[in-house]
Amino acid sequence: MNDTIFGIIIMVIGIVSTIAAIEDWDWFMDSRKARGLSNLIGRNGARVFYGIFGVVLLLIGMAGLFSFISWDF
């Protein structure tokens, strides 16, 4: 049961990150951590990073949800 909940949480975070990057949400991109990345590589670079990061998190969450990997911490 814990693997399922953890997989779903990771997937939701990935979906939010990906949608925030695609839609260029100000509240997301102006947050403290995203602003630091935006200052470093530019806003469009940060959007690309968060889009790729979101897809990776989505895939990791799906793998955990379907028990391809184990979350033994």
C-alpha positions as CSV (number, residue, x, y, z in Angstrom):
1,M,0.0,0.0,0.0
2,N,2.8,2.4,0.8
3,D,4.4,1.9,-2.6
4,T,1.1,2.8,-4.3
5,I,0.7,6.0,-2.3
6,F,4.3,7.0,-2.8
7,G,4.0,6.3,-6.5
8,I,0.9,8.4,-6.8
9,I,2.5,11.3,-4.9
10,I,5.6,11.3,-7.1
11,M,3.3,11.2,-10.2
12,V,1.3,14.2,-9.0
13,I,4.4,16.2,-8.4
14,G,5.7,15.3,-11.9
15,I,2.4,16.2,-13.5
16,V,2.3,19.6,-11.7
17,S,5.9,20.3,-12.6
18,T,5.3,19.4,-16.3
19,I,2.1,21.5,-16.6
20,A,3.7,24.4,-14.8
21,A,6.6,24.4,-17.3
22,I,4.3,24.1,-20.3
23,E,1.8,26.8,-19.1
24,D,4.5,29.0,-17.7
25,W,2.7,29.5,-14.3
26,D,4.1,32.6,-12.6
27,W,3.4,31.2,-9.1
28,F,5.5,28.2,-9.8
29,M,8.3,29.9,-11.8
30,D,8.6,32.8,-9.3
31,S,9.0,30.5,-6.3
32,R,12.3,30.8,-4.4
33,K,13.9,27.7,-5.9
34,A,12.6,28.1,-9.4
35,R,13.7,31.8,-9.4
36,G,17.2,30.8,-8.5
37,L,17.3,28.3,-11.4
38,S,15.7,31.0,-13.7
39,N,18.5,33.4,-12.7
40,L,21.1,30.8,-13.5
41,I,19.8,29.5,-16.9
42,G,17.0,31.9,-17.8
43,R,13.3,31.4,-17.5
44,N,12.9,29.3,-20.7
45,G,15.8,27.1,-19.6
46,A,14.1,26.6,-16.3
47,R,10.9,25.7,-18.0
48,V,12.7,23.1,-20.1
49,F,14.4,21.7,-17.0
50,Y,11.1,21.5,-15.0
51,G,9.3,20.0,-18.0
52,I,12.0,17.2,-18.3
53,F,12.1,16.8,-14.5
54,G,8.3,16.4,-14.3
55,V,8.3,13.7,-17.0
56,V,11.1,11.9,-15.2
57,L,9.2,12.0,-11.9
58,L,6.0,10.9,-13.7
59,L,7.9,7.8,-15.1
60,I,9.5,7.0,-11.7
61,G,6.1,7.3,-10.1
62,M,4.5,5.0,-12.6
63,A,7.4,2.5,-12.2
64,G,6.8,2.5,-8.4
65,L,3.1,2.3,-8.8
66,F,3.4,-0.8,-11.0
67,S,6.1,-2.2,-8.7
68,F,8.9,-2.2,-11.3
69,I,11.1,-0.7,-8.6
70,S,11.0,-1.0,-4.8
71,W,10.9,1.9,-2.4
72,D,12.9,0.3,0.3
73,F,14.5,3.2,2.2
